[in-house]
């Protein structure tokens, strides 16, 4: 049997959304086209320990309701593991919290987005450096992606290449190394999950001056962003 793909679970949706749509790790597994026996899910935010990076073909890091800037013990341990994994040239793809945690682990800065809270489907604009990139070269100049976050990358690591921006974030997609990428958007989320999230937290968003119902009407399919997960494994997962 080949080594599994590791999904580092850094958090989860609330129980109502989780019951209907699955955990963040399960949503990634589904979007990446992986079967249960292809993956190992390690719930680091509940204290589960990670094995050696060489135990895995590739790594995904999930989103989370937690904040990287809180520097919780489990998050700090995971950041140290990510640095070790990078030294072992382990293929990694971070999403939302995972995007921020990779940035923090590699020396960048994370904090609350000065542009405010992002939610719903927005368009991501790629930079010219994407055109010749193995993973991102097939992306159009602009494509829709799902976003649900308050913190973002304020300063990328010195070695990272900024690959894309969004209307609220100039560092929306990073290439940290030849086989390490991260995105602030969520390629694993379905339109149904995003709408359910917006409806569930409509009052919270209203308190932030955001009309969740209006955002729901603009939620769309995101085939280009979703396709990145399978393409990443095709290109970089160890055999």
Secondary structure, DSSP 8 states (H G I E B T S, - for coil): ---EEEEEE-----HHHHHHH--HHHHHHHHTT--GGGEEEEEGGGT-----GGGEEEEEE---SS-GGG--HHHHHHHHHHHHHHHTT--EEEETHHHHHHHHHTT-EEEE-TT--EEEEEEEEE-GGGTT-TTTTTS-SEEEEEEEESEEEEE--TT-EEEEEETTEEEEEEEEETTEEEESSBTT--HHHHHHHHHHTHHHHHHTT--HHHHHHH----HHHHHHHHHHHHHH---
